[in-house]
Amino acid sequence: SITACSQGLTLTAASTVVFAELTWTPSIMSQAEDRAHRISQQNCVNVYYLYGPDTVDEMIFRMLN
């Protein structure tokens, strides 16, 4: 969950992060991504966003992008 990942969770062991939801607030999205990009991270991190065609998430992604 993006809201869970935006606060208090460090994902430095992850090299791939997949979000299955989007939020309207760009800063929350950025903070959730940053949880995997910490100082102790040794690997490149790939962040993927899943959304279906013709959904609200598709509209949000276009606005955020």
N, C-alpha and C positions, 0 to 999 in steps of 0.2 A: 504494500500500500504506500502510496506517495506520502500521505500524511504521517504514517508511521516512520518512514525513512527521512522525513525532513527534520526530525528531532530525536536526539539521543541514541541513534543507532549508527555504528561504524561498520562499514562493509569492506575493510581493507583486505580480507581474504578472498573477496570476489573479483573476478576479472571480467565477468559478464553480468550486467544488471538488466532485468526486464521489468518494465512497468506496464501493467495492464489497465491503467486508468490515467486520466489526465485531470488537471485542475486548472481553473481560470487564472490563477496567480503565477506569473512567471518566476517570482522569487522562490516560491515553494518548490517548483520544478527544479530550479537550479540547486537549491539546498539539498534536495533528495539525491541529485546526481553527485553532488560534492561528497556525500557520505562514503562513496567508493573511492574517491580521489583524495585520500589522506596522505600525510607525510610518509607514513611507513609502507605505503603501497609500492610494491616492487614490479608490478606488471602493468601493461597497458590495460585500460578499462574500456569495454564496449558497452554502450547504453542503448537499449532498444525500447521503443514505445509501440505497444500493440493497440491498434484501433481498427474498427470495421468500417467499411464504406457506408456512406449515407447515415452516419451516426453523429451524435453530438460531439463525441471525441474527435471525429475527423474535422469538424468545424473549429473546435478548440485548438487542435494541432496547427491548422492553417493560420489561426490568429497568433499563436505563440511563435510560430516559425517566422 
